[in-house]
């Protein structure tokens, strides 16, 4: 099967510059394709996974992925959909971000076949102003540039010359990769259509109209309710495990709505049509089992963080659901209780009533604390406590770093030991 047929089934194609030409090209030989990412931060978030999942599919189909990290373009900023200019980063910050993104790209693409990571600072920094104007600026029509959607949306409030020329620099990138890295296809999000077509136009002007260069964009990813995919109440979902723990990452995917999960299985996993169709039927007939969501969470977490992270996330989930937190490791506690109510306390051993009321304030009064203890509603580190004279010694569990309190079936609290 031609990979474009599979992408169409998965709903992953938005626009193509020349469907028939690209279909023939990728069906005949191994092709170089690239996706660019500017180092606006030192980690990708799941929004970046959208084009990178498509690039990965091409890699698995035998094609050659090139990941362009924009150390050059990232130092000036692209004209985003926001109504304001980007704040320029220092070059030290840009270099730091490039290193972080490079590590993540290597992890995503280093498992199957060959791939390349390039930095456009290497060639853009060598351009003099006169070379830029003579060799490239002369080939871009201002009227055409003004009509690009991303630029046109900024004209009312204004756009700097710096951001206005971003599409020229991205065109230079495509031409450079076409010449030096045998890249013939650029992939990107729906908002990159104008930049992609600018690059193809430049290649045709410089290399001739017969030059085989193509572009494809991916649809804007929206949830069934029309809101933007990838955002949570806590903000972006990051690929960096220090910013979004693997457990939180897993939970994001397992909590997806039934209306969205099949579409996400097509897009964010490498499962076959048969497997996805089977899971789609289970969403309709056995939605309460949430098997599709669980499989989605397993597959995406494995792709980004590895199988060990999946096992750990599932272990934490089962422990929290059952209440048996005593078997969790200190690292798993850190992940699973990251966003639960917590307080900092000293390591001094105290009787449970005083500790619950005066130190942690998990209980409103001594009377309520004693009542909950006597009724078996209080668990400390997973163990039911019904002795009002019980002494809490923080040093006895979880490397002396945490004490976990559960009141009733669902209310967890975390004491962090100073």
N, C-alpha and C positions, 0 to 999 in steps of 0.2 A: 504494500500500500504506500502511495505517496504521502509523505508526512503532512502535506497541506490538507489532504482529505481527513486525516486524523484531527488536525487542529480545527478544521471546520466543524467536525462532530462535537468537539469539546467547547465550541463557542468562543474560540480564542483568536479569531481573525476579525479585525475591524475594517481596516483599509489596506489595499495593496496597490502599488504603483503600476504593476503589470502582472496580473494573475497568471496568464498563459505563459509568459516568458519565465517567470519564477518557478512555475509548476514544472516546466520542462527542464529548467536548470537543476533544481534539487532532486529531480527524478533520475538524472543521468549520472551525476558524479558527486563527490564530496565537495561541499561548498564552504567557504569562509563566511561567517556571520558575526555581527557584533552588536552588543548592547553597551551603551555608555551610562556611567553614573558619576555625578559630580560629588566631591567629598565635602558636602555641607555639614556632615557629622562624621563621627568615627565608627558608626555602625549603620548597617542597613536596617530597615523595618520591613514588615511584611508587605507593604505596598511595593517595595523593590522586588519582592519575589515574583510579582506578576510577569514582567518581561523576562526575568532570569529563569523562570520555570519553562518558558517557551524556548529559550536558548538551550537549556538543559535537554529538552526533548530533541532538538536538532543534534546535539552531541550524541545522545543515545542512538540516534538514527544513522550515525556514521559521519556527521558533518563536523566542521572545525569551529568551535566557539572562540571568539576573541572578546575579552572583557576590557573595555576602555574606562579607566579611572581618570577623571578630568582634573588632574593637578593644575592644568593651565586654565581651562574654562571655569573650574571651581574657584579660582582666585579672583574672578570678576563677577560671577553669578549670572544665571540665566533669567530672562523676564518671566517670572512665575505667574500663575494665574491670580496672584494677590495684587492688590491695587497699590503697591508700594515697591520701592527698590530694595534689593537685598542688602543687608549689612555686610560690607567686605570683611573677610577674615584675614588674619595675619598669615604670612607664608609659613610660619612655624606651625600654626594650627592646621593649615591645609596639609602640610607634610605629615603631621600626626594622624589626621583623618585618613589620608591615603594609605598609611600603614595598616590601620584598622580594617578598612574595606578590602585591602589586598588579602589579609588573613582570612576574611570571611569568604571571599571569592575562591580562594584556593581550596577551602574546605568543601564548598558546594560543587566545584568542577574538577577536583583532583582525583575523583574516584573512578571515572570511566573515560578512557581515551585521552587524547591530547587536547590541550587548550593553551591559550596565551592570555597574559594580563599585560596591558600596555598603559602608559601614562602620557597623555597628550601634552604635558609640560615639556616632554623631551623634544618635541618638534615645534610647538607654538612659541616656546621661549627663544628659539633660534631665529624667529622672524623679525626683521627690522620693520619699522613703521613704513618706510618707503617700499619694501618688498611686499608688505601686506596690501598697501594701496594699489601698487602697480600690478601684482600678480593675481590678486583675488578681488579687492574692492572694485576694480574696473569691470569685473564680470557679473556683478550683482546690481540689478535694477532697483532703485529706491522705491518706486511705485509698487513693484512686486513684493518687496520686503514689508512695506506698510500694510499690505493686504493679508499678510499672514495672521491667522486668528490670534495667536498669542500676543502679537504686537498691536494689532488693531484694538484688542480689548484694553490696552493701556494708554491709547492715544488721548482719551478724554482727560485723564489725570496727569499724563506726561510720562515719558520714558527717557532715560539717559542714553547718550550715544553709546556708552559702554554696553548696556544691555541690548540696545538695538542691534549692535554688531555681533551678538552672540551667535546668530544663525549663520553668519559667515564663518566663524571659527568652527562651528560644528560641521559645516560643509567641507572645510579644510581637513578636518579629522577623517571624514569618509574618503576623501580623495587620497589622503596619506595611506590609509589602511588598504585602499584599493590597489595602490601602487606597490606598497612594501609588504603587505601581509596577506595578499591574495583574498581580500574580503570583497564580496560582491553584494551582500545583503545587510541592511541595517534594520534592527528590530527596536521598537520603542512603544511607550504608552500612547494613548490617543492624542495627548497634548503635544506629542513630538512630530506630528505629521508635517508641519511647516518646515521644521529643521531638517527632517529626513529628505523631503523633496528638494530643499535647497542644495543639499549635498549631491543628490543625483543630478540635478541641473548643472552643478559645477563640474562633475565628472564628465558629463556629455560635452560641455563646452571645451574642456581641456583635452580629453582623451578621444573625443569624437562621438557622434550620435549612435554609433554601433556598439559603444561600450556597454557591457552587460552589468548594470547596477540596479538593484531593486530595493524597495522598502516595504515594510509591513508594520502596521500598528495593531495594538491589542485593545479590545474594548475597555471603556471605563468600568471598573468593578464597583457595582452598587449592590446593597442588600435588597431583599425582597420588599422592604418597607421604603425603599428609595434613598436611604441614608448611605453615607460613604463607607465602604468596606475598610476594615483595618484599624478603626479607632475604637477605643474603649473609654469608660469613664475616667480611667487613670491615664489616658493619653495613648501614644503609639505603642504598638507591640513590636519590640526590637528583636533582632537576631542575636545580639550580644547577650549571653547568659547573665552578665552582671547587671544589665539594664532590665531585662525581662527574664526571669528564671525559667528553666525548662519546664517546671511544673506550671507556672503561669501561662507559658506558651501553649502547653498541652491543654490547659483548661480553656483557653481562648477558642481553640478549635472544637473541643468536645461540647461547648455550649452553643454551637451554631443552631439556628432555627431549621426546622424541617423543610421550610420553603427554600432554603439556600443550600443545604448540605449536598445535594446531588450535583448541583452546578459546581460547587467547590471541589468535590471529588474528581470531577472531570478536569478541573483546572489545576489543582494543586497536588494531585497524586499521579503516579505512573501505573495505576491499576488498569487492567484491560477493560474493554467495553462490557464483556460478559460479567466481570466482577462488579462493575458499577451498576449495570442493569439489575443485577441480583440485589444489590444494596438498595437501589431505588424502590424495588418491589417491597422490601422490608420496611422502608419508610412509610409506605402506604398501608401495609397490613399489620405491622407491629411497631408503630412509632414509639411506644413506651419503652422498648428495649434500647433505643438510640444506638443501634449497631452501626449505622452509617456514620454517625458523629464520632463514635469511638474509633472506627477505622480511619476516618479522616485525621483525627488527632494523632493516632499512631504513625501514620504515613508521613505527615508533614514534620512532626517532631523528629522522627528518625532521619529524614532528609537533612534537616538543619542541624540537629544536635547529636544524632547517633542513637543506636539501640539502647545503650546504657541509660540515656536520658529518658527514653520511653519507659523502661522498666522502673526507673526511680519515680517518675511522675505517676505511674499506675499504682506503685506501692504506697505513695503518699495519699493518693485519692482513696484507696481502699481503707487505709488506716483512719482517715478522717471520717469516712462514711460509717465505719464500724465502731469507731471510738477507741480502737486498740492502738493508741499512739505510742505505747511503750516500746514497740519494736522499731520505731523510726530512729534514724541516725541524727546526730546533731546537724549535719548539712541538710538533711531532709526537713528538719524542723525549721531551719532558716528559710527554706523555699516555701513550704506549705503554710507557714504562719506569717509570711511577710506582710500581708495586708490585714491581718486580724488585729483586734484591739490588744494593745500591749502597754506595759509600764516598765520602768526600770526600778529595780530594787537591789538592796544590798544582799550579800551572801550570808548574813547572820541567820542561824536557825531560830524559828519562832513557832509558837503553837498556832494551829491552823486558823482559829477564830480571829486572833489578833492580826495574823498575816492577811487574811481575806478582807478584813474590815479596815484596819488602820494603815497597813502598808500598801496593799494593792488597790483597795477600794473596789474590789470585785463584788463585795456584798455591801448593802446599804447600812446594815446594823448587826450587832452581835446576836440579837434575837433571831433575825432572818438567817444568819450564817449557821447558828446552831440547828435551826429547824431544817435547813437544806441538808446539813450533814447527817442529822438523825434520819432523814427520809431517804438517804442514799442518792441524793441529787448531785453530789459533788465528787468529781474524780480528779485526782492529782497525778499527773504523768501517766494517765490511762488506768490508774487503779482506784477503785471505789473506796472512799474514806467515810466511815460512819462513827469514828471516835473523835469527840470534840476536844480531846486532849492530845490528838495527833500532832507531832512536831514536823514541820516542813524544813528539810535541810537541802538547800539548793545544790550542794556539792555532790549529792548522791546520784544524779542522773544527768544525761546530756552534757557531759564534760563540765558540769558546773556552770553552764551558760544559760540554761532555760528551766523554767517550771511551767508546765502546761496545766491549766485549770479548765475543766468542763463542767458546766452547770446544766443539768437536764440533758436532752438528747443532742442539741445543736449549738449551744452557746459556748464557744471556746474563748479563752483569754490566755495571753502569753505574758509571763514575767521574764524580762531580760535581766540577767544578773550583771551588775556593774563590776 
